[in-house]
Amino acid sequence: QVRLVESGGGLVQAGGSLRLSCAASGLPFSSYAMGWFRQAPGKEREFVAAISRSDSLTYYAESVKGRFTISRDNAKKTAYLQMNSLKPEDTAVYYCAAGYFYSGTYSDTRRYDYWGQGTQVTVSS
């Protein structure tokens, strides 16, 4: 059974930092691209960042570029999202996802096979 478990969310003031983790089990982690998405109340789920299975390629939404960093540790089967200079508009439920692909569009939710349950990030002004 495949499981993706996010952790590290919480309440932080604007300008602060959080580090999200996504622990995977039940799948060959190093064979999967990993992505982070978020969904705010009343809005569609949107792409945040993604990393290729070999961690050599990373992708970011324009809204987080320069503030967020995605990484992975294949030995620990864990993906991370370091979030700095947080803004109130970053408030959302953050989801990690695993996709069995190695090229093409990393921002499309339909390309991902497995999803975590999400972790809440709230940024106060």
Secondary structure, DSSP 8 states (H G I E B T S, - for coil): --EEEEE--EEEETT--EEEEEEEESS-GGGSEEEEEEE-TTS--EEEEEE-TTS--EEE-TTTTTTEEEEEETTTTEEEEEE-S--GGG-EEEEEEEES-SSS-SS-GGG--EE---EEEEEE-
